[in-house]
Amino acid sequence: MSVDEVRLGDDRLQLTPCEMRLLHSVAAMAPAPVRRSAVRERLSDAETSDNIVSVMICRLRRKLGADMPIETVRGVGLRWIDSAIGEAA
């Protein structure tokens, strides 16, 4: 498996470069939450809006399904969780 490849079980997920950066940004900071502003900066340039971040999160959640290990921390941002135990990694 390459560094730019994501698998869910035996299935290889097709992620866009922005989705991959979003996933990496959140997972790399686990268990600490990542501010939306930091995610926004990582996704693209200064013109990336909060709405674009929300759309990217929605798309990533749809691709990863119900067991997505990213949760929204209200008022803070996003956090990677260990879905096997339901707690922050």
C-alpha positions in Angstrom: 0.0 0.0 0.0 1.4 3.4 -0.9 1.5 6.4 1.4 -1.3 8.1 -0.7 -3.6 5.1 -0.5 -6.4 4.6 2.0 -8.1 1.3 2.6 -11.3 0.6 4.4 -11.3 -3.1 5.1 -10.3 -4.7 1.8 -11.6 -1.8 -0.3 -9.3 0.9 -1.6 -10.9 4.3 -1.3 -10.6 6.9 -4.1 -9.8 10.1 -2.4 -9.1 13.5 -4.0 -5.9 15.2 -3.0 -7.8 17.6 -0.8 -9.6 14.8 0.9 -6.3 13.1 1.5 -4.8 16.3 3.0 -7.9 16.6 5.2 -7.6 13.1 6.5 -3.9 13.4 7.1 -4.3 16.7 8.9 -6.7 15.3 11.4 -5.0 11.9 11.9 -1.6 13.4 12.3 -2.7 15.5 15.3 -4.5 12.7 17.2 -5.7 12.8 19.8 -5.7 16.6 19.9 -8.4 18.4 18.0 -7.4 20.4 14.9 -8.9 23.9 14.4 -10.9 24.4 11.3 -8.6 27.3 10.4 -5.6 25.0 10.3 -7.5 22.5 8.2 -8.6 25.3 5.8 -4.9 26.4 5.4 -3.8 22.8 4.8 -6.5 22.2 2.2 -5.7 24.9 -0.2 -4.9 28.6 -0.5 -6.2 31.6 1.5 -9.4 31.6 -0.6 -10.6 28.4 0.9 -13.8 29.2 2.9 -15.3 27.4 5.9 -18.1 26.2 3.6 -15.5 24.5 1.4 -14.0 22.8 4.5 -17.6 21.6 5.4 -18.1 20.2 2.0 -14.8 18.3 2.0 -15.6 16.9 5.5 -19.1 15.8 4.2 -17.6 14.1 1.2 -14.9 12.3 3.3 -17.6 11.1 5.8 -19.6 9.8 2.9 -16.7 7.8 1.5 -15.6 6.5 4.9 -19.1 5.5 6.0 -20.6 5.2 9.4 -17.3 4.2 11.1 -15.5 7.3 10.1 -12.9 8.0 12.8 -13.2 11.8 12.6 -15.5 13.7 14.9 -16.5 17.3 15.1 -15.6 19.0 18.3 -18.0 21.9 18.5 -16.4 25.3 18.8 -12.9 23.8 18.2 -12.6 21.8 15.0 -12.0 18.1 14.2 -10.5 15.2 16.1 -9.4 11.7 15.0 -10.9 9.1 17.3 -10.1 5.4 17.7 -13.4 4.0 16.3 -12.6 0.5 17.7 -13.0 1.9 21.3 -15.0 5.0 20.6 -12.4 7.3 22.3 -9.8 9.8 21.2 -6.7 8.0 20.0 
